C-alpha cells in the first residue's frame, strides 16, 4: 500500500499499473500532475487467506483547484508468485 501511495505522489503511472492485478487493471491510467498528495494513514490491515489481504487507509490530497480531498478505502490485494497486487477496493 505504501509503495502505491508513493507512486501516486511521484506520478508513476507505470508502477501503479504494474502493481495492479491483471484481472482488474485498466488499460491506461491518467494522473493529474497538479494533484498534491498530503498524507497516508493506514488504519487497518488483515490477511483474509494465505495469499489475500485487505488494507484500510485514508489518503489526503489537494487537486489543482478546490478543497482538499480524503480517499477512505478498504483495498483488496492478492499475492501471486510472491508479489502482491492491488485488486480493487470499496470506498468507506
Secondary structure, 3 states (H helix, E strand, C coil): CHHHHHHHHHCCHHHHHHCECCCCCCCCCCCCCCCEEEEEEEEEEEEEECCEEEEEEEEEEECCCCCEEEEEEEEEEEEECCEEEEEEEEEC
